């Protein structure tokens, strides 16, 4: 019977598919670390207090990239080249979501609106990351090879999501509510399309590596399209709602990073 557990187990058990899975994840996390590091360096004076939290966010993403690379080394594997069509971060940028790398590569300070764009982009993508890691946590929390990594990353992603909620609520209360709502909506509607396209591409590559039948590929593709249809009809709204998180100041100076995995 095809299930999320059996699907991920098959990917984990095969060196080639595991190598691709970890390489895609490591690349995305490392890119997120660079972006957050640049944003922290360019944060405007009016929002200087956010700088350390953004830097902490970037440090966590860098740590996640190292974790996925460590998982590869533990299996005696080297990183694989990430196919362009599976690069979630790059494809979001090409749709105009988040802050462009060209903008972040300059030394010009960001504006308050830039920080709102960054936080909205993060709120949407961290929702996706938190959900994905909670699924892996449910399936593999006690797995001897990946369990500790899954537990650590899942906690971090939940903290990142809490931080985005809190900071966007603060900005909305300061008079930016209309901008926050508009940017969140644009981000969410673009993200669900990119996530669909990347999911289809990843499953296509996994199917080629694992020798999946045409029928199995069709079932998986149908599931991805069904998820997109649900999200397009209204599921995207979970990505734009804002609520005060149970854990406040999740990335503040009073919260120490967890010890390094690798």
N, C-alpha and C positions, 0 to 999 in steps of 0.2 A: 504494500500500500504506500502511495506517495504521500509523504508528510514533510513538514519543515524539518523535523528531527532527522529523518532518513536522508533528505536532500543535503543538509549541511554535513551530516556524518560521511556521506559519500565524498563530498568535496574535501573534508579533512583527511580522509583515509588515503587519498591519492596524492602523490608528491607533486605532480604537475598542476593539478587544480588548486591544491593548498598553496603552492608557490604563487600562483596568479592571484588568489584571494588575498594573501598577506601583502603582496606587492601593491595591489590596488589600494588596500587600506593604508599601508605605510606611506604611499605617495600622497594621498589625500590629506593625511594628518600632518605630514611635513609641510605641505603647502599652506595648510591652515596655521601652522606655527609661524611661518614666515610672514603671512598676512597680518596676524595679530601683533607680531613684533614690530612691524613697520607702523601699524596704526598706533600702538602705544608710544612710539617715538615721535609721532606727528600729531598727537592729540592737542586740540586747541587749548589756550590758556584758561578759557571759561569752563572747561571740563577737565582740568588737570587732575582732579581727584580720581578720575576713571583710569588714568594711566597705569597704575600698579595692577588693577584688576584685569585690564586688557593684556598686560604683559604676563600675568599669571595664566590667563586663558591660553596665550601662545605657548608658554612653557609646558602646559599640560598637553597641547597638541603635539609639540615636539617629542614629549615623553611617549605618547602613543605611537608615533612613528618608530621610535627606537624599540618599543615593545614588539611591534609586528616584525621588525627586522630581527629581533632576538629570537622570535618564534621560528623564523626561517633558519637561523643559524643552528638552533637546537635540532633541526631535522637534517642538517648538513646541506641546506639549500641556499642559493644565492638569489637576490631579487630578480624578478622577470621584468621585461619591458612592458609598461602599461599601455594597452591599446588606446588610441586616441578616443574612441567612441565609448570607453568605460571611464573616462576622466570626468567625474562628477563636478569637481571644482572648476575645471577649465570650461566646461560646457555652461555652467551657471554664469561665469564671467562673460562668456560670449553672448549670453542673452541679456546682458546689461544688469545682472543681479549682483549686488555688493559693490565694492570699490575696485575699480580696474587696477591691474598691476602697474600699468603705466603711470597712474596717479600715485600709487604707493611708492614707486621707485624714485619720485622726486622728493626733495627735501622741504617742500612748501607745507606749512602746517595745514591740517585739515580744518574744515568748518564744522559748526554744530550739526548742520544737515548731513554732512558726511558721516558723523558719528551715529546719527539716527539711522542712516542707510546701513551702516555696519551692524548695528545692534538688531535691526529688523532682519537682515540677512542671517545673522547668527541665530536669532530666535526661531526662524523657520528651519534652518538646517540642523540646529541642535535638537529640535523636536524630532526630526527624522533619525538623528544619531541616537538619541535617548531611546526611541522605540526599538530600533534595530538591536541595540545592546541589551535591552531588557528581554528581547526574544532570545538572544544568544545566552543571556544569563539564565533564563528559564530552562534552556536546553542543555547547557554545558557548564553550569556553575561548578560542578564537581569533577569535570573532565581533568584527567591527570596532566595533560599537556597544555591546555588553553584555559582551564578554569580560573586560575589566579589572574591572568591577563584580562579575561572577560569581566571579572568582578571589579577590578581596579578601574578599567576604562568606563564601565557602566556607571560607577559612582561619580567619576569625573564629568561624564556627559550630563548626568542629572544636575550636578552643580552648575555647569555652564548654562543649562536651560533656566535654572532658578535665577541666576545672575541676569540673564537677558530680560526675564519678566520684571525683575525688580527695577532695573535701570530704565527700561522703557516706560514703566508706570511713573517713575520719577520725572522723566522728560515730558510725558503727556500731562502730568500735573503742573509742569512749569510752562504750559502753553503750547506745546508741540503736538497735542493730541490728534489734530487733523492730519498732519504730516505722517505721524506714526501709523495711523490707520491706513492711509493710502499706500505707503511704502510696504507695509506688511502684506496687504492684499496683492500687490504686484509681485512681491517676492514669492508668496505662496503659490500663486497660479503658474508662475514660471517654474518653480521647483518641482511641482508634481509632474510637469511634462518632462523635465530633464530626468527626474527619477525613473519615470517609465522608460525613457529611451535608454538610459544607462542600465537599468535592470534587464531589458531585452538583450542588450549587447553583452552583458556579463553572462547571462544564461546561454547565449549563443556560443561564446567562447568555452564555457564550462562543458556544454554539451559536446563540443568538438573534442575536448580533451578526454572526456569520460565515455565517449561513444554512445551517447544517448540516441534513442530511436527518434524518428521523425514524429511519431505519435506522442512521445514523452515531451519533446520540445514544444509541440502544439499545445499540450495541456498546460505547461508552464507559462507559455506566452499568453494563453487565454486568461490565466490567473493574474498576470501582470496587467493586462488590459482591463480586467474587471476591477482591480484595485484602482487603476487610474479613473475609470468611470465613476466609481464611488467617490473618489476624492474630487473629481471635477464637479459632481452634482452637489457637493456640500461638505465632504470630508475635509477639504482644505481649511475649513473654518477653525478646526482645532489648532491650526498652526498660527492663527492670528489673534486668538483670544489672549487676554492678559489678566493675570491674577497674582495677588501677593503670594509668594512661595512660602511653604512651611519653614524652609531654612533661609533666613535672610543673611546677607553679606557672605554668600557662599564662596566668593573669591576674594574676600577681604584679607587684610593683613593678619587677622586673628585666626585664620584657618591655614594650617601648615600643609604643604603638599605631601601626599603619601610617598613613602620610600620608593625609590626607583625599582622597577621590576627586574630589569636586566643587569 
